[in-house]
Amino acid sequence: MRNIVIVGGGFAGTTLVQSLQRRLPEGWRLLLLSEESYTTFNPMLAEVVGAAVFPEHVVAPIRQMIDAPRTQFVMGRALEVDFARRCLRASTLAGLQEIPFEHLVLAVGTRANTTLVPGLAEHALPLKLVGDALHIRNRVLQRLARIELEHDPMARRRLGHLIVIGGGFSGVEVAGSLSDFLRGALRFYPRVARDELKVTLLQDGERLLPELPASLGVSAARSLAARGVDVRLGARAVRVEADGVMLADGARLDASTVVCTIGTRANPFVEQLDLPLQRGRIVTERDLLVTGRPGVWALGDCALVHNGDTLAPPTAQFAVAEAQVLARNLLAAIEQRPTVAFSHRSRGMMATTGHLKGVAQIGRLRFSGLPAWLLWRAYYLLRMPTAGRKLRIWVEWTWAMAFAADITHLRFTRTAEADADATPP
């Protein structure tokens, strides 16, 4: 069997497998390598932060998404690539293994960049993974419990102040979710006053959601302000500290929780490969072939992909479109036919600004409020694999519309750890 090895189990990698697995000619095999056994629906992480869904509802098991007999999933971490021998070295559950390949596809995504602002790495909470979302939610619940035990009024307000850095899609959605979550959880914390809680959104720009038309950015700001979010435009964070954020204009905001939604950096695996990089992304030809590396392809967030005269944005929509084009090009390369250039016209972009509110652009049409929120949920519900998972999420969303958010501080404590904690010093 001749291998097509795909590294990365995100939107790009799994969609490529789904598009290609039943079209491979005889003698070829697909092998998908991923550190995690699931795909994360990153646009829904804000829903986890706000307890609108449980963490397991924003992930999909990879093994449920691949089903062809000549497709294999391997849970492991890619370590290095020997391009001369056309071999990938990986750490798997069975130890170190060398995986030969005829074609290698890199879809490893990116990592959060915590070096953009001094103090960001030490004091801010990034939002990139499911674990990040759950940790932020737990931190908020800890702060509420701490306020009830605190007597100093200044300390109480600092504990209740949450700052979100970044006014893009993630920042807007997290700020709205946090505001709704605080409002819903407050009834269970009778010793916390409403005016002791505050969410501030910092955007180093003239408006929110710069990827959308200006009118939708204005609508998003109004929607968040109506929910009590303090939206600060043209506010650039220059330092993050344990108890606040310093702004470029010299102002200081006291807060004990800072969420960072800005900046990405290259995956460490990509950085150590001898590949052409630009702004931390792998440079590709128009057909997604890595420049100067025959048989090596890249797509998704980790790749610098041309889309006509512009560059494809690192979004889930474009990752899916790139995977579909790459599936055609891999088949063409196998059959020694000409490949095609990637080209995709955005179908639209959407963002939620809180419960029952959002903004959306579909073609030339623009929506705000409830219609945009319903469109957002419908799109991501349809993207979920299997009817059972769709039903679970729909039920959870419906439940959340009628009942208070879950305020469980979820910890995964093993018996040995619990016993160690109980041992007196």
C-alpha positions as CSV (number, residue, x, y, z in Angstrom):
1,M,0.0,0.0,0.0
2,R,1.2,3.5,-0.9
3,N,0.5,6.0,1.9
4,I,-1.1,9.5,1.8
5,V,-0.2,10.7,5.3
6,I,-2.3,13.6,6.7
7,V,-1.0,15.2,9.9
8,G,-3.7,17.1,11.8
9,G,-7.2,16.1,12.8
10,G,-8.9,19.5,12.6
11,F,-11.5,20.8,10.1
12,A,-9.0,20.6,7.3
13,G,-7.6,17.2,7.9
14,T,-10.9,15.4,8.6
15,T,-12.7,17.0,5.7
16,L,-9.8,15.9,3.4
17,V,-10.2,12.3,4.6
18,Q,-13.9,12.4,4.1
19,S,-13.6,13.9,0.6
20,L,-10.9,11.4,-0.5
21,Q,-11.3,8.1,1.3
22,R,-13.9,6.5,-1.1
23,R,-12.2,7.8,-4.2
24,L,-8.7,6.4,-3.8
25,P,-7.5,4.0,-6.5
26,E,-6.4,0.5,-5.6
27,G,-3.0,0.2,-3.9
28,W,-3.4,3.5,-2.0
29,R,-4.1,4.1,1.7
30,L,-5.0,7.2,3.8
31,L,-3.4,7.6,7.2
32,L,-4.5,10.4,9.5
33,L,-2.2,11.2,12.4
34,S,-3.5,13.4,15.2
35,E,-2.4,14.1,18.8
36,E,-6.1,14.1,19.8
37,S,-8.8,11.6,19.0
38,Y,-11.3,14.3,18.2
39,T,-11.9,17.4,16.1
40,T,-12.7,20.6,17.9
41,F,-15.3,23.0,16.6
42,N,-13.4,26.1,17.6
43,P,-16.1,28.6,16.8
44,M,-18.2,27.0,19.5
45,L,-15.6,27.4,22.3
46,A,-17.4,30.6,23.5
47,E,-20.4,28.4,24.0
48,V,-18.4,26.3,26.4
49,V,-17.1,29.3,28.3
50,G,-20.7,30.5,28.8
51,A,-22.0,27.0,29.7
52,A,-24.4,27.0,26.8
53,V,-23.1,23.5,25.9
54,F,-20.9,21.0,27.6
55,P,-17.3,20.6,26.5
56,E,-17.9,17.2,24.9
57,H,-20.6,18.8,22.6
58,V,-18.0,20.9,20.7
59,V,-15.8,17.9,19.8
60,A,-16.4,15.0,17.4
61,P,-14.6,11.7,17.6
62,I,-12.4,11.3,14.5
63,R,-13.1,7.6,14.3
64,Q,-16.8,8.4,13.8
65,M,-15.8,10.6,10.8
66,I,-13.8,8.1,8.9
67,D,-15.1,4.7,7.8
68,A,-13.4,3.5,4.6
69,P,-11.5,0.2,4.9
70,R,-8.3,1.8,3.5
71,T,-8.3,4.7,5.9
72,Q,-6.4,4.4,9.2
73,F,-6.4,6.8,12.2
74,V,-3.3,6.9,14.3
75,M,-3.3,8.8,17.6
76,G,0.2,10.3,18.0
77,R,2.5,13.3,17.6
78,A,4.5,14.0,14.5
79,L,8.2,14.6,15.5
80,E,10.2,15.0,12.3
81,V,10.1,14.4,8.5
82,D,12.8,12.9,6.4
83,F,12.0,14.4,3.0
84,A,14.8,12.5,1.3
85,R,13.6,9.1,2.5
86,R,9.9,10.3,2.4
87,C,9.3,9.1,5.9
88,L,7.5,10.6,8.9
89,R,8.7,9.9,12.4
90,A,6.0,9.9,15.0
91,S,5.4,9.2,18.7
92,T,2.4,6.9,19.0
93,L,0.7,4.8,21.7
94,A,2.9,1.9,20.5
95,G,6.1,4.0,20.8
96,L,8.2,5.6,18.1
97,Q,7.2,4.7,14.5
98,E,8.4,5.6,11.1
99,I,5.6,6.0,8.6
100,P,6.5,6.1,4.9
101,F,4.6,8.3,2.5
102,E,4.1,9.0,-1.1
103,H,2.2,12.3,-0.3
104,L,2.4,14.2,2.9
105,V,-0.3,16.7,3.9
106,L,0.2,19.2,6.7
107,A,-2.9,20.4,8.4
108,V,-1.6,21.0,11.9
109,G,-3.2,24.4,12.6
110,T,-1.6,27.1,14.8
111,R,-1.0,27.8,18.4
112,A,-2.0,30.8,20.6
113,N,0.7,33.5,20.6
114,T,1.2,34.8,24.1
115,T,4.2,37.0,23.3
116,L,2.4,39.9,21.7
117,V,1.9,41.8,24.9
118,P,4.2,41.7,27.9
119,G,2.7,39.7,30.7
120,L,0.2,37.9,28.4
121,A,1.8,34.5,28.9
122,E,2.0,34.8,32.7
123,H,-1.4,36.4,33.5
124,A,-3.8,36.0,30.6
125,L,-6.0,33.0,29.6
126,P,-5.8,32.1,25.9
127,L,-8.8,30.6,24.2
128,K,-7.7,28.0,21.6
129,L,-8.6,24.6,22.9
130,V,-11.4,22.9,24.7
131,G,-9.3,22.8,27.9
132,D,-8.9,26.6,27.6
133,A,-12.6,27.2,27.5
134,L,-13.3,25.0,30.5
135,H,-10.5,26.6,32.4
136,I,-11.9,30.1,31.8
137,R,-15.4,29.0,32.9
138,N,-13.9,27.5,36.1
139,R,-11.9,30.6,36.7
140,V,-15.0,32.8,36.5
141,L,-16.8,30.5,39.0
142,Q,-13.9,30.6,41.3
143,R,-13.9,34.4,41.2
144,L,-17.6,34.5,42.1
145,A,-17.1,32.2,45.1
146,R,-14.1,34.3,46.1
147,I,-16.1,37.6,46.0
148,E,-18.5,36.1,48.6
149,L,-15.6,35.6,51.0
150,E,-14.0,39.0,50.4
151,H,-14.7,42.1,52.5
152,D,-12.6,44.7,50.8
153,P,-14.9,46.6,48.3
154,M,-12.0,47.3,45.9
155,A,-10.9,43.7,45.9
156,R,-14.4,42.5,45.2
157,R,-14.7,44.8,42.1
158,R,-11.3,43.7,40.9
159,L,-12.3,40.0,41.3
160,G,-15.6,40.7,39.4
161,H,-14.0,42.5,36.5
162,L,-13.3,40.3,33.4
163,I,-11.3,41.7,30.5
164,V,-11.4,40.3,27.0
165,I,-8.6,41.4,24.7
166,G,-9.5,41.3,21.0
167,G,-12.6,42.5,19.1
168,G,-12.6,39.8,16.4
169,F,-15.0,36.9,16.2
170,S,-13.7,35.1,19.3
171,G,-13.5,38.2,21.4
172,V,-17.0,39.4,20.6
173,E,-18.5,36.0,21.2
174,V,-16.6,35.4,24.5
175,A,-17.5,38.8,25.8
176,G,-21.2,38.2,25.1
177,S,-21.1,34.7,26.5
178,L,-19.4,35.8,29.7
179,S,-21.9,38.6,30.2
180,D,-24.8,36.2,29.9
181,F,-23.1,33.6,32.1
182,L,-22.5,36.1,34.9
183,R,-26.1,37.3,34.7
184,G,-27.5,33.8,34.9
185,A,-25.1,32.6,37.6
186,L,-25.7,35.6,39.9
187,R,-28.9,34.2,41.3
188,F,-26.8,31.4,42.9
189,Y,-24.4,33.8,44.6
190,P,-26.6,35.9,46.9
191,R,-23.7,37.7,48.5
192,V,-22.5,39.1,45.1
193,A,-24.1,42.4,43.9
194,R,-24.8,42.9,40.2
195,D,-22.7,46.1,40.1
196,E,-19.7,44.2,41.3
197,L,-19.5,42.2,38.1
198,K,-18.3,43.7,34.8
199,V,-17.0,42.6,31.4
200,T,-14.8,44.8,29.3
201,L,-13.9,44.2,25.7
202,L,-10.7,45.9,24.4
203,Q,-10.3,46.4,20.7
204,D,-7.2,48.0,19.2
205,G,-9.1,49.4,16.2
206,E,-11.9,51.7,15.2
207,R,-14.6,49.0,15.3
208,L,-15.4,45.5,16.2
209,L,-15.3,42.6,13.7
210,P,-13.2,44.2,11.0
211,E,-13.7,41.2,8.7
212,L,-17.4,42.2,8.4
213,P,-19.0,45.3,7.0
214,A,-18.8,48.4,9.3
215,S,-22.5,48.4,9.9
216,L,-22.4,44.9,11.5
217,G,-19.4,45.9,13.6
218,V,-21.5,48.8,14.9
219,S,-24.5,46.5,15.5
220,A,-22.3,44.1,17.5
221,A,-21.0,46.9,19.7
222,R,-24.5,48.1,20.4
223,S,-25.7,44.6,21.2
224,L,-22.8,44.0,23.6
225,A,-23.3,47.4,25.2
226,A,-27.0,46.6,25.8
227,R,-25.9,43.5,27.7
228,G,-23.7,45.6,29.9
229,V,-20.3,44.9,28.2
230,D,-18.0,47.9,28.3
231,V,-16.8,48.0,24.7
232,R,-13.6,50.1,24.4
233,L,-12.5,50.9,20.8
234,G,-9.0,52.1,20.1
235,A,-7.9,50.6,23.3
236,R,-4.5,48.8,23.0
237,A,-3.2,46.7,25.9
238,V,0.5,47.2,26.4
239,R,1.0,45.2,29.6
240,V,-1.0,42.5,31.4
241,E,-0.4,42.1,35.1
242,A,-1.7,39.8,37.8
243,D,-4.3,42.4,38.9
244,G,-5.0,44.5,35.8
245,V,-4.2,45.7,32.3
246,M,-2.2,48.8,31.3
247,L,-3.4,50.6,28.1
248,A,-1.4,52.6,25.6
249,D,-3.0,55.8,26.7
250,G,-1.7,55.4,30.2
251,A,-5.0,54.2,31.7
252,R,-5.0,51.1,34.0
253,L,-7.9,48.7,34.4
254,D,-8.1,46.7,37.6
255,A,-9.1,43.1,36.9
256,S,-8.2,39.6,38.1
257,T,-9.2,37.7,35.0
258,V,-8.0,38.5,31.5
259,V,-9.0,36.4,28.4
260,C,-6.8,36.7,25.3
261,T,-8.3,36.1,21.8
262,I,-5.6,37.7,19.7
263,G,-2.6,36.4,17.9
264,T,-1.5,33.0,16.6
265,R,1.9,31.5,16.1
266,A,3.2,28.6,14.0
267,N,2.8,25.0,15.3
268,P,6.2,24.0,16.8
269,F,6.3,21.0,14.5
270,V,6.1,23.3,11.5
271,E,8.8,25.6,12.8
272,Q,11.4,22.8,12.9
273,L,10.7,21.6,9.3
274,D,12.8,22.9,6.5
275,L,9.9,24.5,4.7
276,P,9.3,28.0,3.4
277,L,7.4,30.1,6.0
278,Q,5.9,33.5,5.8
279,R,4.3,35.0,8.9
280,G,4.5,31.6,10.6
281,R,2.5,29.9,7.8
282,I,3.7,27.4,5.2
283,V,4.0,29.0,1.8
284,T,2.1,27.0,-0.9
285,E,1.5,27.2,-4.6
286,R,-1.9,27.9,-5.8
287,D,-2.8,24.2,-5.9
288,L,-1.8,23.8,-2.2
289,L,1.5,22.1,-3.0
290,V,4.3,23.3,-0.6
291,T,6.7,25.5,-2.6
292,G,9.8,23.6,-3.4
293,R,8.6,20.3,-1.9
294,P,7.2,17.8,-4.4
295,G,4.6,15.5,-2.8
296,V,4.2,17.7,0.3
297,W,0.9,19.7,0.6
298,A,-0.4,22.1,3.2
299,L,-3.9,23.6,4.0
300,G,-5.9,25.1,6.8
301,D,-4.6,27.6,9.4
302,C,-1.0,26.5,9.1
303,A,-0.8,27.2,5.3
304,L,-0.5,30.5,3.4
305,V,-3.0,29.8,0.7
306,H,-3.6,32.0,-2.3
307,N,-7.3,32.7,-3.2
308,G,-7.2,34.6,-6.4
309,D,-5.5,37.9,-5.8
310,T,-5.8,37.6,-2.0
311,L,-4.9,35.2,0.7
312,A,-7.4,32.7,2.2
313,P,-8.3,33.6,5.8
314,P,-7.6,31.0,8.5
315,T,-11.3,30.1,9.1
316,A,-13.2,26.8,9.3
317,Q,-15.1,27.7,6.1
318,F,-12.0,28.1,4.0
319,A,-10.3,25.0,5.6
320,V,-13.2,22.9,4.4
321,A,-13.1,24.4,0.9
322,E,-9.3,23.9,0.7
323,A,-9.7,20.3,1.8
324,Q,-12.2,19.6,-1.0
325,V,-9.9,21.2,-3.6
326,L,-6.9,19.3,-2.3
327,A,-8.7,16.0,-2.5
328,R,-9.2,16.6,-6.3
329,N,-5.5,17.6,-6.7
330,L,-4.2,14.5,-4.8
331,L,-6.2,12.3,-7.1
332,A,-4.9,14.3,-10.1
333,A,-1.3,13.9,-8.9
334,I,-1.8,10.1,-8.4
335,E,-3.2,9.8,-12.0
336,Q,-0.6,12.3,-13.3
337,R,-3.2,14.8,-14.4
338,P,-3.0,18.6,-14.1
339,T,-4.0,20.1,-10.7
340,V,-6.3,23.1,-10.2
341,A,-5.7,26.3,-8.3
342,F,-7.7,26.9,-5.1
343,S,-10.5,29.4,-5.5
344,H,-13.4,30.0,-3.1
345,R,-15.9,32.7,-2.6
346,S,-16.9,33.2,1.0
347,R,-20.5,32.2,1.7
348,G,-20.7,34.5,4.6
349,M,-19.5,35.2,8.1
350,M,-21.3,35.2,11.4
351,A,-20.8,36.0,15.1
352,T,-22.9,35.8,18.2
353,T,-23.0,38.6,20.6
354,G,-24.8,36.8,23.4
355,H,-28.0,34.8,23.9
356,L,-30.4,35.2,21.0
357,K,-28.3,38.0,19.5
358,G,-25.7,38.0,16.6
359,V,-24.6,39.5,13.4
360,A,-24.2,37.8,10.0
361,Q,-23.4,38.5,6.4
362,I,-24.6,36.0,3.8
363,G,-23.6,37.1,0.3
364,R,-24.9,40.7,0.1
365,L,-27.5,40.2,2.8
366,R,-26.8,41.4,6.3
367,F,-28.6,40.3,9.4
368,S,-28.5,41.2,13.1
369,G,-30.3,40.1,16.2
370,L,-32.2,36.9,16.5
371,P,-32.1,35.9,12.7
372,A,-28.3,36.1,12.8
373,W,-28.1,34.1,16.0
374,L,-30.3,31.4,14.5
375,L,-28.2,31.2,11.3
376,W,-25.1,30.8,13.4
377,R,-26.5,27.9,15.3
378,A,-28.0,26.2,12.3
379,Y,-24.7,26.3,10.4
380,Y,-22.6,24.8,13.1
381,L,-25.3,22.2,14.0
382,L,-25.3,21.1,10.3
383,R,-21.5,20.8,10.4
384,M,-21.6,18.3,13.3
385,P,-21.1,14.7,12.3
386,T,-23.8,12.0,13.0
387,A,-27.4,12.5,13.6
388,G,-27.1,11.5,17.3
389,R,-24.5,14.3,18.0
390,K,-26.7,16.9,16.2
391,L,-29.7,15.8,18.4
392,R,-27.7,16.0,21.6
393,I,-26.6,19.6,20.8
394,W,-30.0,20.7,19.7
395,V,-31.5,19.3,23.0
396,E,-28.8,21.1,25.0
397,W,-29.3,24.4,23.2
398,T,-33.1,24.1,23.7
399,W,-32.6,23.3,27.4
400,A,-30.4,26.3,27.9
401,M,-33.0,28.7,26.4
402,A,-35.4,27.8,29.2
403,F,-33.2,27.0,32.2
404,A,-30.3,28.6,34.0
405,A,-26.7,27.9,32.9
406,D,-24.8,25.1,34.5
407,I,-22.5,26.5,37.2
408,T,-20.7,23.3,38.0
409,H,-17.0,23.9,38.7
410,L,-15.9,20.7,36.9
411,R,-12.6,19.2,38.2
412,F,-11.1,15.9,37.2
413,T,-9.7,14.7,40.5
414,R,-8.5,11.1,40.7
415,T,-8.8,9.1,43.9
416,A,-5.1,9.2,44.7
417,E,-5.1,13.0,44.3
418,A,-8.1,13.3,46.6
419,D,-6.5,11.2,49.2
420,A,-3.3,13.2,49.0
421,D,-5.2,16.5,49.4
422,A,-6.9,15.1,52.5
423,T,-3.6,14.1,54.2
424,P,-2.9,16.5,57.0
425,P,0.5,18.4,56.8
